Amino acid sequence: MGDTGVGRAFIGSFTSAGGRGITAATVDPGTGALTVTAATDAVADPSYLAATDTVLYAVSETTDGAVAAFDITGGALRPIGAPAPVAGEGPTHLALAQGHLLTADYGSGSVSVLPLGPDGSPRPVAAVVRYDGHGPDPDRQTRPHPHQVLPDPSGRWVIAVDLGTDAVRVHAHDRATGRLTVHRETALPPGTGPRHLAFHPGGGHAYALGELEPTLTVCRWDDRAGTLEPLAGVRVLPDGAEGPAYPSAVVVAPDGRRVWAAIRGHDSIAVLDLDETAEKAELVATVPCGGHWPRDLALDPSGRRLYAANERSGDVTWFDIDEATGIPRRAGSLPVPAASCVIFT
């Protein structure tokens, strides 16, 4: 597809809520429109995805958590082996790091590490790191609940974002064994419930989005020391906003000038400008997400469009981004029941 300029998107959805599982689509380079090309329900509740150019990975967000791999070199989604257990419950996120597949196991309060075989298939779990602690929320923070795991931009560290304990943990990653060792634990404001984090393209800052409090915490990141330093927080809702709001996903512009955040309940996309230091964020607008309950937000590879996976309205809506203001303008939508995630290759 590289010769035609047409890109690929993959959409995860909850099969337990009527979703198709994983949907593959082409992306029109001129309009951003998605056209479905294939779908598979070979894995239950593939709520989050990751991919290389040739292999797609999906979590199975079930009590007996698992990951699955699919060959995406042809037009179909061809399973590579059987789903592999992750030795954890309810995995909500996964990422690739140094020849391993990492999962954030929300239900069991752990992160799992699976080596990858020569064909890209996940092998049996090589390591699991389990956390301790709690936060002040009596309903959501009685124990650890890591919601995201990802490598830092340098590739030297693995970051886990724990909603249950208001913590971001930095791990050393042994490439030979896969083992993760907690290097530093950074406390975020109590009760914010950090859900997702995104790095600035310059590599020296990160932005942690709270789910329990609609707040973006600006942090300084030192990849030499492996330290994350919270600097300031900013609300991602306008003054006077009413009703419950549960932020879900955060993305940073490729030029480092702004941040966007999806907010469930308020059903909006927040637009925040960053100053030249990347250490001050200012909320400048919120716009409707195009549906209900935006669980995920993603930039296309060009950085000119945003895509919101609206879980409860069952669609993926895309937006053209105004280059001067960063404000998204709705451009189209694709019905995807129980949509949970969208990624691009």
HUSUL-V262565 format. One record per helix or strand. SS is the DSSP state (~ for helix, > for strand). FROM is the first residue (numbers start at 1). LEN is the number of residues. Records with the same first field share a line. If there is no record, write none. Layout:
SS = FROM-LEN + FROM-LEN
This chain:
> = 7-7 + 22-6 + 34-7 + 49-3 + 55-6 + 66-6 + 78-2 + 84-2 + 91-7 + 100-6 + 110-7 + 122-9 + 146-6 + 157-6 + 167-7 + 180-8 + 194-6 + 205-6 + 215-8 + 227-9 + 246-7 + 258-7 + 268-7 + 281-8 + 294-6 + 305-6 + 315-7 + 328-8 + 339-6
~ = 15-3
